[in-house]
Amino acid sequence: MADKRQSIVTFKADESLLRALGGVENRSAFIRAAILSALDNLCPVCQGTGLLTPNQRRHWEELAASHAVEECDDCHERRLICHANNA
């Protein structure tokens, strides 16, 4: 049987966040789901910091030499396109 121990994690919330959570019936489940969703959508390079370290920046520049960020014609989201095979 798998060990299912749980830990309690606390965080600070400002008044507007507390008001927004006020109508949520099961806040713990809601917060867990929101965190898991956010973790599933982290940038694979910066891991959600929004910043690149100098080494990450160097690696990005190496990748960018043969790739481009372009808008998808269908969904209009930004995506990476590999131009390495087209050279």
Contacts in CASP RR format, 6 or more apart in sequence:
PFRMAT RR
TARGET T0000
AUTHOR 0000-0000-0000
METHOD contacts of the structure
MODEL  1
MADKRQSIVTFKADESLLRALGGVENRSAFIRAAILSALDNLCPVCQGTG
LLTPNQRRHWEELAASHAVEECDDCHERRLICHANNA
13 21 0 8 1.000
21 27 0 8 1.000
21 30 0 8 1.000
21 31 0 8 1.000
24 30 0 8 1.000
42 48 0 8 1.000
43 50 0 8 1.000
45 52 0 8 1.000
45 56 0 8 1.000
45 59 0 8 1.000
45 60 0 8 1.000
46 52 0 8 1.000
46 56 0 8 1.000
52 60 0 8 1.000
66 82 0 8 1.000
66 83 0 8 1.000
66 84 0 8 1.000
66 87 0 8 1.000
67 80 0 8 1.000
67 81 0 8 1.000
67 82 0 8 1.000
67 83 0 8 1.000
67 84 0 8 1.000
68 80 0 8 1.000
68 81 0 8 1.000
68 83 0 8 1.000
69 78 0 8 1.000
69 79 0 8 1.000
69 80 0 8 1.000
69 81 0 8 1.000
70 78 0 8 1.000
70 79 0 8 1.000
70 81 0 8 1.000
71 77 0 8 1.000
71 78 0 8 1.000
71 79 0 8 1.000
72 78 0 8 1.000
72 79 0 8 1.000
END
